[in-house]
Amino acid sequence: MALCPKCNYKLKLTDIKPTCPKCGTNLLYHNIEERNETDAINAEIEHAHTQKGLDRAKASYSGNFLAFVRDGLWLLTILAFLLPLCKMSAAGPFFEGDKTFTAIQVVESLMDSDLNIMGVVTSLVDSPVVGKTTMLFGASIVCLAVAALFALIEAIFSFLSCSKRGFIRNVIFAVIGIVASLGAAITFNMYLKEVNVLLPGLMSGSVGFGIYVVAAMFALVLIINIVIKATGGVPVKYKQCYVGRDAMKFEDFVEKYGDHKITVETVVANRDEFMPHKSTQEVAEDEE
């Protein structure tokens, strides 16, 4: 059961009045001003935490020149997928042609219901004749998809670059992008060799320069993050936040009360600091 906040009387289910049957304290309005002050202070603490996160996000994009360079490299990494990634040629008695693929053409081909490339790959992967060739083709598609995915993830999470784990996160994303893009080029070259063995003179192709540009962009992103880390990181200009009616600096508040929400008991115990406007007579009247 609940207790009276003033005399600790154990309230019963039959105690339906808003006052304590023992000391007469109004249970609804007891320390109401202190409770409101606690809510206000905790809201200011939350605002201070949010403001610091916004300041770090702003610095991640425009903290200094190196941050601007990193922003440009993230954008260029995504744009590099619009360059020629590979070229395929086919020649036969009744058909002949070649086509260059960027990331857009790769996606369009994979989504083409008439070609049904993914269905063909799935059905032929266990074939004793073309199984290895099919697996290499599928692996190159997966590697390319992973590289494109982490290029987007890297750009999306770029606003967290100045966070505690920002450097590690950026390095991991860049390394995965390098490995995936080079893996796509290697597995596609192996696929082409297998195709030339199975269908000599009928199909051929080559890896486009675009995939190597993608790998190079990821490598540059990795290098610029290491350079930023080695030069002391991007400076973050924090906006000064204040807590309480006396506008105590947030850093001073954290040093004294901790970096967490406070309780009503803390406010009551420190009325002189949190509620200096309240006179000794008013405090005594509250406690009567």
ABEGO torsion letter per residue (X at the ends): XBBBAAAGBBBBAABABABBAAAGBBAAABGAAAAAAAAAAAAAAAAAAAAAAAAAAAAAAAABAAAAAAAAAAAAAAAAAABBABBBBBBBAABBEBBBBBAAAAAAAAABAAAGAAAAAAAAAABAAAAAAAAAAAAAAAAAAAAAAAAAAAAAAAAAAABAAAAAAAAAAAAAAAAAAAAAAAAAAAAAAAAAAABBGABBBBBBAAAAAAAAAAAAAAAAAAAAAAAGEBBBBBBBBBBEAAGBBAAAAAAAAEBBBBBAAAAAAAAAAABAABBAAAAAAAAX
